[in-house]
């Protein structure tokens, strides 16, 4: 399996395609109203908040896939308003490609990059019905936490919020260049 950061129009289109599959599943199969997340604007504006220097996108494809339009999974990282806090978003692996470690590899890549970028805390949200995702996140050290952004009540009832400490922080400590410093 190879994981790359999409940089060409074709690679970004492959990322969009995976997200469209993911959103289609959430809306049509799970009945979740994603309207509050402005999905079409996000897709049209990629990389948007997921772009460098504070964000990242990744695509995974299997060793037998030479064409990156045949990507098997994706994940994104974006900064949050609180300094030193980022959000893991859009982790998705095509159903036929699940069970080969692509989701874990993508998540580990994003966590390592977030640490290297100096983030101290990573947050995410996932569905209560996504058991494999919740087990993956727990195995990586994420713990459940309260909501960190406002969501509609019908979505909140099927959402789990989680976070992972990426760097030690004490009082006024801050993360700079991947290393913890104090004033």
N, C-alpha and C positions, 0 to 999 in steps of 0.2 A: 504494500500500500504506500502511496505517495501522498503527502500533504503539501499543498502550495498556497501561496497568497495570490489570489487572482489579480492580474494587472492588465490583461488585454480585454478588449470589448467582448471577445468570445468567452473568455473565462468568467467575466462578470455576468454574461448571459447564462452561463451554466449555473452560476450561483442563484440567479433569479429563478431559473427553472426549478431548482430544488426547493426554493422557498415557496414557489407557487404550488408545488406538490404538497408541501407541509401545510400551507394555509388551506388548501382544498380539503385535506383530511380534517383539519380542525373545524372548518365551517360545515362541510357537507356530511362528514361521518360522525362528528361529535356534537354538532349543533351549537358551536361557540361563535358568538358574534364578535368578530375581530375588528369591526368598524372603528372602535375607540383607538386603535393603534395606527391608523392612517397607512395601511399596508401598501396601497398603490403608490402613494407618494414616496414611501420608503424604497420600494422596488425601483421606481423611476430614477431616484436620486442616488442609487448606490455608487460609490461606497458610503457617501454621506457621513453620518456620525461614526461609522465603522472604519473610516479611513485614517491613515497615519496623520499626525504623529501619535494620537491618543487612542486610536481604535485599530482594529484589524479584521480582516476576513480570511477564512481558510476554506479550501476545497480539498476533499479526499477523493482519490480514485484508486481502484485496485490495480495490482501489478499487471493484470491482463488487459487493462484499459489504456491504450496509447493516446486516445483522443480525450482531451479534458472536457469536451462537451458531454462525455459519459461519466461525469463525476458521480460518486456514490454517496457523498455526504458533505455537510458544510457546518460551519459555526462562525459566530461573529463575537467581537468584543467592542464595547463602547464605553466612554467615560460617563460617569454620573455627575450630578451637580456637586456632591460632596467631594472635596479634594481627596485624592488617594483612593477613590472608590470607583470600581468599574462594574460593568454588567456583562455576563455571559448571555448571549442571545442566539436564537435561530439554530440551535443544534438539531440537525436532522440527518438521518441516514435512510436511504431508500429501503423499503421493507425487504426486498429480495437480497439486500446486502447486509442485513442485520446479523449479528452473531459472529462476526469476524473481527471485532475489536475496533471498528471504524469510529464509533461514537466515543469510546474511551480515548482513542488516539487523538481525535479532534479536541476533546475537552482537556486532555493533558497538554496539548500544544498551546491552547489558549491560556491555561493556568500558568505555564512556564513563561509565556510571553508577557502576561500581566505582571508577574513577579519581576521580570527583567525590565519592564517599563516603569517600575517603581510603585505600582499599585499596592495598597495595604489590605484591601478588602474587595472580594468579588461577590456580587449578588446575582441571583437568577430567579426566574419564576418558571414553574412547570405545572402540568396538569395533575390533579389528584388521580386521574385515570391512567397516567403514564407510569406504570409500575416499574418497568425496566429503567426508565430515565431516573426515577427517584432512587432506585437502588444504585445506579451508577454514581449519581451525585453524592450519595451518602458514603459510598466506598472511596470517593476522592476527598472526603473530609468535610463536605458541606453539611450544615446543620439547618434545620427549619428555624425560621424567624418570622416576625410579623410582616405585614405588607409594607413595602417601601415606596409604593406609588399608589395612586388612586385608580381603582378599577371598578367597572359597573358591578352591582351586586350579583347579577346572574353569572358573571365571569368569576367573581371573587369566590363563590361557593365551590368552584372546581379548580382553584389555583392554590398552589403551595409555593411559598417564598422561602428561599434558602440563601445562605451566605457561607463564605469560606475566608478565614483570615489568611492573608498571603504573607504578611510581614508582622513582626512583633511591633506593637505600638503601646506606648505608655504616656499617658497625660498629653503633653504637648509634643511628643515625638512625631516625626513625619518621615515619610519615605522619599528619598531623593536618589535617583539613578540606580534604583534597586537595592540601596543600602539604607538601613535605618539610622537616622541622625536625630539629635536633640538640639534645641536652641540653647 
